[in-house]
Amino acid sequence: MYGVCGCCWALRPRYKRLVDNIFPEDPEDGLVKSNMEKLTFFALSAPEKLDRIAAYLSERLTRELNRHRYGYVCIAMEAMEQLLLACHSQSINLLVESFLSTLRLLLEAERPHLHILATSSFVKFANIEEDTASYHRSYDFFVSRFSEMCHSDHEDHETRNRIRVSGIRGLQGVVRKTVDDELQVNIWEPRHMEQIVPALLVNLQQHTQPSSVSPAEETEVCFRELLGRAAYGHVNNAIRPVLMHLDSHSLWEGRSFAVQCFQIIMYSIQSQHSHLVIQQLLGHLDANSRSPASVRAGIVEVLSEAAVIEATGSVGPTVLEVFNTLLRQLRQSVDYQLTGYYDNARKHKTTSKEEETLQDAVVQTIGSFANTLPVYQRSEVMLFIMGKIPVPGIYPALGSPNTGLEGSRMIQVMLLKSLLQVSERYESGNLLTALPSSFLEPLLSFTLMEDPDIRLLVLSILTSLVDRRHNAARLTCASVALHVSALELKEDPSSRQDVLFIRKHAQRLYRHVYLTCREESSGRGHYQALFTLLAVVSVELANEEVLVDLIRLVLALQELALSNQECLSVFNRCGIHAICAALLHLLAQLGPPPALQHHVTQVIEGRHSNASHLLPDKLFSDKHSLPAGELKVDEELLFVQSKLCEALTGSSYSAHTERINTAYTPQITDEDRLSKRKSIGDVISLQIDMQPEFCAQQSPQVEQITFETLKSTIEDRDGEEEEELRKRRMKVVERFQTAPFEEIAARCGSRSCLLQAQLERVFDLLVGPPPSPPGPSPLRSTPLHQMKFPDLCVY
């Protein structure tokens, strides 16, 4: 009966007749639209027949595919697409299974145009919203096949690009269909991400290749959509394949593509999850610590770009972790640079140039990331970096045992460069916050180091932190032709915080400036930096007290340059005279009476005529000449203390004129002892003699016993007692280390016997026996103090 119905067309089911009617005699005529409308109306009128309609369409398509009648295959796919779009979402599940099985057949075929046709149909299906979930639907095959299409190597360039674009669109459709449905397959599983992400990255690399159909644009759109849909728990699964792809194809060294990838990632991912990307990069940087310098530099550059973008969105819990990892990379790079190998087995060589490139990249990354942080976090970062910088005498062992002292010095320089990058972008209206004692004291201790590079970095850091009005750029060159009209001067009086900073730290700062000028290894850059620092201090903290202190400091530096006791070269002495002239020329324009400016101008004009080597404009130029032999300066070319004091008399500075008559003298502190500098040992203290000059003309005074005298006497006595106690301890330690055991036991035994005898004598004197009554004396127990205790019980 069934065979008869199959042979007679009129007796076939109606849905089959409707399906057969949509196919024309000539496939080039396309789908018969009138008959397709009838089929669609029948499907909507009888939705229970949808599964049979879809099954028959699939059967018809398979038959035509096997006969290689591809025109009818395209017509069948078009009919299935129209049915999918026309059916209601409640009944679409009746069509989907047959539809997906048909797509699998097309994707397994060998014809590229069939792959493109199947992908296009799948994308249309993916854009349909379904109300009912399907628990048994799987897209694993489509993920695998679309990823394979993204890697197509077809010999024809245009065909290859079309296949790849179709594969990218297919992956985009899979993501859209599954990412928001918790009942569907989890597309974020590593096995799926390891197929999807590399397929996208391969096509993203072709962004620079000109082509009419470029897969790069489609790839970027798909990649952004994928990352934008990633939830908190899925970010790591999406980022890990990116890192693996860049490693396996050596794309870190090129940097540009790696930076482009992570820019797309950081701008596409949800801002509250972006710190997870930073964590992945930090972990990957640590994992590649034994990789070539070019790879590490590429990762650092990517981290720099990603960290800046991440900080503008949401600063996660990785702020200090970023800096800690980067500083650790700096230390490792210094070790590799000095040993010449970047592995412990000493099999892989590296060069100083490569490691220096990495170090510069790390320092720039620290600065760029710090630039995006709020002010309070920048202050914490500076304290964090300062805690990593070894302070002389406190952290004597630096670096690895293989690098020695040179490694320690390079680590200090690198960390100070990092600190300079942060400080240059630090802006604060409060100097007490910018330079707290916990930060300023260890920083100033580095001005006593012998290394000139370290001293120059410290001066630059101090200048950048004090310079709140950005005048340092205009004061980089010391000159006696500078005019204050070119500077950004403060108009309001000093704030309470600035006054507290002056009273608490100004004298310490002046003292370290004085000691820095005594260094023989100072060059032109050091004197320029010293002038810039003092000029910025005078502009930022300009008040009568600060100006008077700076004038006194200038006079002390002038005396230092004239002193024969210092082992300074002719250039060093001329450099000190030059910065004194430039600084006094600036100070004279910041408020003092015209008489002071007249005296300064007169001295500068005299130097212009007779000793131009004492002026910064000539001395710090490329063509400068120094006098032969020892430096001799005439009196009329010096700034006279009495004339400066007289110039300030009668003005608002009169209350401070007496202080000008007292010069600075440096004072030894704990920092100088910790720095272990030979030149510091001869420095006298920076104290202010409170006795005015006119007291020197009085009759000679007898020596007076003051509090300072008593204090110094006690300190000397304490020093002698400590020295004697130290010697006794050393003898005891030496005795226990060298003497035989029997001698030590005998000595301890004699001490216990001596202690027992002394105790008995003391108790006999203190506790006497009570008077005995007449008659026979009763028996009594032995007193406690007369008992003989074992040696082990004697303490």
Secondary structure by P-SEA (a helix, b strand, c coil): caaaaaaccccccaaaaaaaaacccccccccaaaaaaaaaaaaaacccaaaaaaaaaaaaaaaaaaacaaaaaaaaaaaaaaaaaacccccccccaaaaaaaaaaaaacccaaaaaaaaaaaaaaaacccccccccccaaaaaaaaaaaaacccccaaaaaaaaaaaaaaaaaaaaaccccccccccccaaaaaacaaaaaaaaaaccccccccaaaaaaaaaaaaaaacccccaaaaaaaaaaaaaaacccccaaaaaaaaaaaaacccccaaaaaaaaaaaaaaaaccccaaaaaaaaaaaaaaaaaaaaccccccaaaaaaaaaaaaaaaaaaaaaccccccccccccaaaaaaaaaaaaaaaaaaaaaccaaaaaaaaaaaaaaccccccccccccccccaaaaaaaaaaaaaaaaaaaaaccccccccccccccaaaaaaacccccaaaaaaaaaaaaaaacccccccccccccccccccccccccccccaaaaaaaaccaaaaaaaaaaaaacccccaaaaaaaaaaaaaaaaacccaaaaaaaaaaaaaaaaaaacccccccaaaaaaaaaaaaaaaaaaaaccccaaaaaaaaaaaaaaacccccccccccccccccccccbbbbcccccccaaaaaaaacccccccccccccbbbbbbbcaaaaaacccccccccccccccccccccccccccccccaaaaaaaaaaaaaaaaaaaaaaaaaaaaaaacccaaaaaaaaaaaaaaaaaaaaaaaaacccccccccccccccccccccccccccccc
